[in-house]
Amino acid sequence: MRTAPVVIAGAGSTGSALALLLARRGIPSTVLERREQPLMHPTAHLINARSLEVRHHASPPPATEITALYNQR
């Protein structure tokens, strides 16, 4: 059985950003998501500019892809 000191509920914008930031600092985490398949588009009605800034600083390529998906709406 795999264990982690942090369990994150939801792989949405906040959950995935948190998992990314923790991994960058060497802290293992487990993300729990209720969906079995990834969504093909974001479900957030609004993504805070600061959230995108933090995500971009942590990992620029995924942040660019997320921004591009959001701008397609």
Secondary structure as UniProt FT lines:
FT   STRAND          6..9
FT   HELIX           13..24
FT   TURN            25..26
FT   STRAND          29..32
FT   HELIX           49..58
FT   HELIX           60..71
//
